[in-house]
Amino acid sequence: MADAHNRTEGDINLSSARRDWYALISDPETISYLREDEAHFLHQSLSTPCLDVLASCEGIYLTDIQGKTYMDFHGNNVHQLGYRNPYIVEKLKEQLDILPFSPRRYTNIPAIELAKKLGDLMPSDLNRVLFAPGGTSAISMALKLARVVTGKHKVVSLWDSFHGASLDAISAGGELDFRKDMGPMMPGVERIPPPMTYRGPFAAAGTGDLAYADYLEYVIEKEGDIGAFLIETIRNTDVQIPSQAYWQKVREICTKHNVLLILDEIPIAFGRTGKMFAFEHYGIEPDIICLGKGLGGGIMPMAAIVARDSYNVAQHVSLGHFTHEKSPLGSVLALAMFEYIGQNNILEKVGEDEQFMREELARLQREFTLIGDVRGIGLLWGIELVTSRETREKAVKQAETVMYECLKNGLSFKVSQGNVIQLSPPLIITRPQLTEALKILRNALKTASGSV
């Protein structure tokens, strides 16, 4: 197993902490199902073997076969509006009785309406859409389209970035865990450091994150044939939030050098940051945006790209050509998701929740020296655990302790980079539920700090 300090995830399925978790499971039925799962599925890091056996879900909760509930602050980012949202489920049932599948070569009304809706939500001429069955495929389509539009095959991305698990997506991405043992990758990818306003070599020199934009321009000028810059607007995994100045400069650089700015908002769009799309915080426009995860209403795999009208120049190639290319079910779910957000003032609610989380997590940071940094926006928060605030060494063991203590007490979340507790609850979460979750987290931090 890789050095713990180099972990991308905290809940890897081969660690001693995972074995300790299994030892706590006493229910014979759960143990039996976990063994069956392990026997029949191909094993892969971060996935199989599994933590528990789920039976149902509702709202912010997952329930296992023994009736234990978990507040889900991870949800693979599909759960923006909670599980089994009644409004969305009803729309799905209605469509199932009408047109559950639409073969290629035909269109359907829900797909057309969703394409129009996405265009209406975007600025200026971003109104050309393609759908896909998953975010990885959306990334693939965006990279293909960028090659057709620019005539250039090279792309700049960030070290340690994640854009999906297919071979082209891991080639463009920067996470080693997905590339190791895979052999040759897609050529033409240049990686640069991610903008980090809170740590990192450039930030430490007092230059903020603007130097990272300078690095982008340096690579573009040196290479000379870069066609696209692929980047998350706000990095989901460990919650890296670039500055306004960084994004303004990046947009200027891409425009100046005719490089397409491809924004990956697959995990964070649709209200997660308090706006429908994260780029709205910065007053910039992408050239292509990739969407997914929550687009399917927490039920169906659904993804999309939205591109400028002038990029409708790929009639001679198949950018996607997916079996579920214009899914009427996925389209109905996405439309219902947008309707629910508007009807229930979800964006305004998330803004209020952000202020609550900011105050409560700042209080935790004052209480626990284990917390080196807290950063967040909307209902996306990262708590960085360190062994020392001076050295900022990753508190990997303590982060794992916090995660499993929280799981024991009914709170599920993701740990990124080995030491960043990432909290992304459903946007429908109530204030009492948020308070309860933070109480569980506080008790786990006390345990990890050795203060109990």
C-alpha angles and dihedrals in degrees: 000000000000120000108284091232090061095053119132092196131036097210100058111161098231101058129112088243089059090052089050089052091054090051089062093058108095101164109108094208093054092047090050094051092046090053091048090050090050091049098050107035126071107251119242134169116267092015124048128064091050135218101232144340116261125211105175146350138207134171108330094342137097116195125202126214091268093053099257112145129213125197100227113224092163112041093162082271094281094106102076092134097031133255121307092001100197095220093051094042091053091053089051092052091051092052093046089065093051115035118346095170135026118197120222115270088047131078131205137207098249091053092050092047092050092049089051091047093052091049091049091053093052128080126251116335099349095122109115113103141189124183128214137179094247146009094256089060090049089056090050092052092048092052091049093048092049090056092051094046098045102027087227125110102196122101134187119219137161131269111252093017123140123212102157140305105263118108095258092045094050089046089058093038126078107220112116093203090071097043101045116112091007098108122210116017131205106291126237101052119135116188127204131183118276118250108261119179094181104048142354137092098289096041089051089059089061097250096116113215100312091093088065089059089049088054090054092054091046091056093045092051094044095047096040096193104068112141103180146015111215115198144142111249088223116008109243103198101062097008104248110180114193120211126258089247092054094054095044090053094046090052090050092049094050092048092047094052098036092245116150114237107221111191118200106208094154095125101030110040127102100055103318091123096037094266129075090249127019094227088068089074090065104043092237135122127225120220090219126010125198119212134180145116102065090034088084094059093246091295115069132040103251133158140161147183123219117200139174117282091240089062092070090111104109100089090126096059137049107242094181116350092177124172090233092040097137101021110187090200094051091045093051091049092050092049090049090050091054091046092051093049091053098042094049100041091238095164092056091047092052090052090056091046090052092060091048092050092046092055096043096046091047087055090052090049091054090050099047124047085195087078109082098174141003120199134164153132130210106336096334113099137167125197111194114207119206135177089223131013089214098053095027090213110173115261093215098157092047092049090054090049091051092049096050093042088054092047090053089055098044106268120118125191142143128261114211132194087010094282112041116099105211118203119193111154125179111283091237092065115132126231093248089052091050090049092050092050092051090050090055089048093050092053090049091051089052090053093047091048091054092239096127 
